[in-house]
Amino acid sequence: MQNRKILIIDDDEDLSMIITDMLESKGFEVSYAASSEEAFDILSERSFDIILLDINLPDASGFEICRQLREVSNVPVIFASARTSETDRITGFDIGGDDYLPKPYSMKELLSRINALIRRTYGSSTSEKTVTFGSVCVSITARTVTRSGKPVNLSLREFDLLAYLCEHKNEAVTKDKLINEVWGAFSMVEPSTLTVHIRWLREKLENDPAKPTYIKTVWGVGYILEDRT
């Protein structure tokens, strides 16, 4: 669970800073937004593994944020709110929430809920995760890439794109899905930007970038990291 990224969306800054300190001490990367506007700005720049979402925000309802998020992303959402009625909890789950944690709650319970949701969503293995294809070895845990045993330098975005393809090896992934997961659910990135990053990856990892063996285009869909060996 190292380097799991969490976004806290809550206008209670003091509580959010306490949560941030606790989660960062456990190895998580934490970002914070006090409003829906801030949240969408952050989500347009990068993706997250978990979102901790309050319902009462100064400029929107957490329910509305979740509805919009579910139109473009399946990122797990934990509602954390002082609103504890059965109607609110049912609404939270019906619109796509994965858990509902009533305030006040302990840091231990929050951490337990987050870890449980990560296990359900991403699996329980904490060992190093590596993917190989041809002479390329990708360590998703360590964020390193080698080709024929030699390090390959990738930008942060190139690595995130490659890692996502590796995690969905031999699966065709749509362009929209790649953009949402790598650049952020509400990003304004054009498909041409994705195309350029795919070309850069091929130039660094393929023997013949013009005729790729592994990072292939699936016409009308998107891309696939294919390795049937």
VENHU-V981068 format. One record per residue. N is the residue number from 0. RES is the residue in three letters. OMEGA is omega in radians with two decimals (999 if undefined). BURIAL is 1 if it has 16 or more other ideal C-beta (glycine too) atoms within 10 Angstrom, else 0. Layout:
n & res & omega & burial
N & RES & OMEGA & BURIAL
N & RES & OMEGA & BURIAL
This chain:
n & res & omega & burial
0 & MET & 3.11 & 0
1 & GLN & 3.05 & 0
2 & ASN & 3.02 & 0
3 & ARG & -3.04 & 1
4 & LYS & -3.10 & 0
5 & ILE & 3.03 & 1
6 & LEU & 3.05 & 1
7 & ILE & 3.08 & 1
8 & ILE & -3.01 & 1
9 & ASP & -3.13 & 1
10 & ASP & 3.04 & 1
11 & ASP & -3.04 & 1
12 & GLU & -3.11 & 0
13 & ASP & 3.12 & 0
14 & LEU & -3.11 & 0
15 & SER & 3.11 & 1
16 & MET & 3.07 & 0
17 & ILE & 3.12 & 0
18 & ILE & 3.14 & 1
19 & THR & -3.14 & 1
20 & ASP & -3.12 & 0
21 & MET & -3.09 & 0
22 & LEU & 3.12 & 1
23 & GLU & 3.09 & 0
24 & SER & 3.11 & 0
25 & LYS & 3.05 & 0
26 & GLY & 3.11 & 0
27 & PHE & 2.97 & 1
28 & GLU & -2.99 & 0
29 & VAL & 2.99 & 1
30 & SER & -3.02 & 1
31 & TYR & 3.04 & 1
32 & ALA & -3.11 & 1
33 & ALA & -3.11 & 1
34 & SER & 3.11 & 1
35 & SER & 3.13 & 1
36 & GLU & 3.09 & 0
37 & GLU & -3.11 & 1
38 & ALA & -3.12 & 1
39 & PHE & 3.07 & 1
40 & ASP & 3.14 & 0
41 & ILE & -3.12 & 1
42 & LEU & 3.09 & 1
43 & SER & -3.09 & 0
44 & GLU & -3.07 & 0
45 & ARG & -3.12 & 1
46 & SER & -3.10 & 1
47 & PHE & 3.11 & 1
48 & ASP & 3.14 & 1
49 & ILE & 2.99 & 1
50 & ILE & 3.06 & 1
51 & LEU & -2.87 & 1
52 & LEU & 3.01 & 1
53 & ASP & -3.14 & 1
54 & ILE & -3.09 & 1
55 & ASN & 3.12 & 0
56 & LEU & -3.04 & 1
57 & PRO & -3.05 & 0
58 & ASP & 3.14 & 0
59 & ALA & 3.04 & 1
60 & SER & 3.04 & 0
61 & GLY & 3.08 & 1
62 & PHE & -3.14 & 1
63 & GLU & 3.09 & 0
64 & ILE & -3.13 & 1
65 & CYS & 3.12 & 1
66 & ARG & -3.14 & 0
67 & GLN & -3.14 & 1
68 & LEU & -3.10 & 1
69 & ARG & 3.08 & 0
70 & GLU & -3.04 & 0
71 & VAL & -3.02 & 1
72 & SER & 3.06 & 1
73 & ASN & -3.13 & 0
74 & VAL & -3.13 & 1
75 & PRO & -3.12 & 1
76 & VAL & 3.00 & 1
77 & ILE & 3.01 & 1
78 & PHE & 3.07 & 1
79 & ALA & -2.97 & 1
80 & SER & 3.02 & 1
81 & ALA & 3.07 & 0
82 & ARG & -2.97 & 1
83 & THR & -3.13 & 0
84 & SER & 3.11 & 0
85 & GLU & 3.14 & 0
86 & THR & 3.14 & 0
87 & ASP & -3.13 & 1
88 & ARG & 3.12 & 1
89 & ILE & 3.11 & 0
90 & THR & 3.14 & 1
91 & GLY & 3.14 & 1
92 & PHE & -3.09 & 0
93 & ASP & -3.10 & 0
94 & ILE & 3.02 & 1
95 & GLY & 3.06 & 1
96 & GLY & -3.11 & 1
97 & ASP & 3.12 & 1
98 & ASP & -3.12 & 1
99 & TYR & -3.05 & 1
100 & LEU & -3.12 & 1
101 & PRO & 3.03 & 0
102 & LYS & -0.06 & 0
103 & PRO & 3.11 & 0
104 & TYR & 3.12 & 0
105 & SER & 3.08 & 0
106 & MET & 3.12 & 0
107 & LYS & 3.13 & 0
108 & GLU & 3.11 & 0
109 & LEU & -3.14 & 1
110 & LEU & 3.12 & 1
111 & SER & 3.13 & 0
112 & ARG & -3.13 & 1
113 & ILE & -3.13 & 1
114 & ASN & 3.12 & 0
115 & ALA & 3.14 & 0
116 & LEU & 3.08 & 1
117 & ILE & 3.11 & 1
118 & ARG & -3.13 & 0
119 & ARG & -3.02 & 0
120 & THR & -2.97 & 0
121 & TYR & -3.11 & 0
122 & GLY & -3.01 & 0
123 & SER & -3.06 & 0
124 & SER & 3.07 & 0
125 & THR & 3.14 & 0
126 & SER & -3.11 & 0
127 & GLU & -3.13 & 0
128 & LYS & 3.11 & 0
129 & THR & 3.09 & 0
130 & VAL & 3.11 & 1
131 & THR & 2.97 & 0
132 & PHE & -3.04 & 1
133 & GLY & 3.13 & 0
134 & SER & -3.08 & 0
135 & VAL & 3.06 & 1
136 & CYS & -3.12 & 1
137 & VAL & 3.01 & 1
138 & SER & -3.12 & 1
139 & ILE & -3.14 & 1
140 & THR & -3.09 & 0
141 & ALA & -3.12 & 0
142 & ARG & 3.09 & 0
143 & THR & 3.12 & 0
144 & VAL & 3.02 & 1
145 & THR & 3.06 & 0
146 & ARG & -3.04 & 1
147 & SER & 3.08 & 0
148 & GLY & -3.11 & 0
149 & LYS & -3.12 & 0
150 & PRO & 3.05 & 0
151 & VAL & -3.14 & 1
152 & ASN & 3.09 & 0
153 & LEU & 3.00 & 1
154 & SER & 3.13 & 0
155 & LEU & -3.10 & 0
156 & ARG & 3.08 & 1
157 & GLU & -3.14 & 1
158 & PHE & -3.14 & 1
159 & ASP & 3.11 & 1
160 & LEU & 3.13 & 1
161 & LEU & -3.14 & 1
162 & ALA & 3.13 & 1
163 & TYR & 3.09 & 1
164 & LEU & 3.12 & 1
165 & CYS & -3.13 & 1
166 & GLU & 3.10 & 1
167 & HIS & -3.11 & 1
168 & LYS & -3.14 & 1
169 & ASN & 3.04 & 0
170 & GLU & 3.04 & 0
171 & ALA & -3.11 & 1
172 & VAL & -3.10 & 1
173 & THR & 3.10 & 0
174 & LYS & 3.14 & 0
175 & ASP & -3.14 & 0
176 & LYS & 3.13 & 1
177 & LEU & 3.13 & 1
178 & ILE & -3.14 & 1
179 & ASN & -3.03 & 1
180 & GLU & -3.05 & 1
181 & VAL & -3.08 & 1
182 & TRP & -3.12 & 1
183 & GLY & -3.01 & 1
184 & ALA & -3.09 & 1
185 & PHE & 3.14 & 1
186 & SER & 3.12 & 1
187 & MET & -3.10 & 0
188 & VAL & 3.11 & 1
189 & GLU & 3.09 & 0
190 & PRO & 3.14 & 0
191 & SER & 3.10 & 0
192 & THR & 3.07 & 0
193 & LEU & -3.14 & 1
194 & THR & 3.14 & 0
195 & VAL & -3.14 & 0
196 & HIS & 3.06 & 1
197 & ILE & 3.13 & 1
198 & ARG & 3.12 & 0
199 & TRP & 3.11 & 1
200 & LEU & 3.12 & 1
201 & ARG & 3.14 & 1
202 & GLU & -3.11 & 0
203 & LYS & -2.97 & 1
204 & LEU & -3.08 & 1
205 & GLU & 3.06 & 1
206 & ASN & 3.10 & 0
207 & ASP & -3.08 & 0
208 & PRO & -3.14 & 0
209 & ALA & 3.11 & 0
210 & LYS & -3.02 & 0
211 & PRO & 3.10 & 1
212 & THR & -3.00 & 0
213 & TYR & -3.10 & 1
214 & ILE & -2.97 & 1
215 & LYS & 3.03 & 1
216 & THR & 3.00 & 0
217 & VAL & -2.98 & 0
218 & TRP & -3.13 & 0
219 & GLY & -3.10 & 0
220 & VAL & -3.07 & 0
221 & GLY & -3.06 & 1
222 & TYR & 3.11 & 1
223 & ILE & 2.94 & 1
224 & LEU & -2.99 & 1
225 & GLU & 3.06 & 1
226 & ASP & -3.04 & 0
227 & ARG & -3.11 & 0
228 & THR & 999 & 0
